[in-house]
């Protein structure tokens, strides 16, 4: 946040990697599953990386993995107009699921929470 605060351009913001944030919370704060980033961070988010977890493995589809997307999206606020970047890694689930289906299903989940 210090670097962002020093920037004078409004085009400089932060990226919230929701999947890795969920991993961090699950790994290091298992007794606080509802933990959200600080409001100062959330106000500066202009880009996101969104993927679900399977246990402690990241980059899974949103419809079969674990991610409190509704809560995270609400934390950004209704006026959020930045990027919602879906970030899947098909090699992690292709043995169980068609990657194209996973992508389309994840897009549908994203649209349902906008």
Residue pairs with C-beta under 8 A, 6 or more apart in sequence:
1 14
1 40
1 41
1 44
4 12
4 13
4 14
4 44
11 46
13 44
13 45
13 46
13 47
13 82
14 41
14 44
14 45
14 46
14 47
15 45
15 46
15 47
15 48
15 49
16 37
16 41
16 42
16 45
16 47
16 48
16 49
16 72
16 76
17 48
17 49
17 87
18 48
18 49
18 50
18 51
18 67
18 69
18 72
19 49
19 50
19 51
19 52
19 53
19 58
19 59
19 67
19 87
20 49
20 58
21 37
21 72
22 52
22 53
22 66
22 67
22 68
22 72
23 53
23 56
23 58
25 32
25 33
25 35
26 33
26 53
26 56
27 56
29 35
33 68
34 68
34 71
36 42
36 71
36 72
36 75
37 75
42 75
42 76
42 77
45 76
45 80
45 82
46 82
46 83
47 82
47 83
47 85
48 76
48 82
48 83
48 84
48 85
49 85
49 87
50 62
50 67
50 69
50 84
50 85
50 86
50 87
50 110
51 58
51 59
51 60
51 62
51 65
51 67
51 86
51 87
51 88
51 89
52 60
52 61
52 62
52 64
52 65
52 66
52 67
52 69
53 60
53 65
53 66
53 67
54 60
54 64
54 65
54 66
54 92
54 93
57 92
58 89
59 87
59 88
59 89
59 92
60 88
60 89
60 92
60 93
61 88
61 93
61 97
61 102
61 103
61 105
61 106
62 69
62 86
62 105
62 106
62 109
62 110
63 102
63 105
63 106
63 108
63 109
64 93
64 97
64 102
64 105
69 109
69 110
69 113
70 113
73 80
73 113
73 114
84 110
84 114
86 103
86 106
86 107
86 110
88 99
88 102
88 103
88 106
90 99
90 102
93 99
93 102
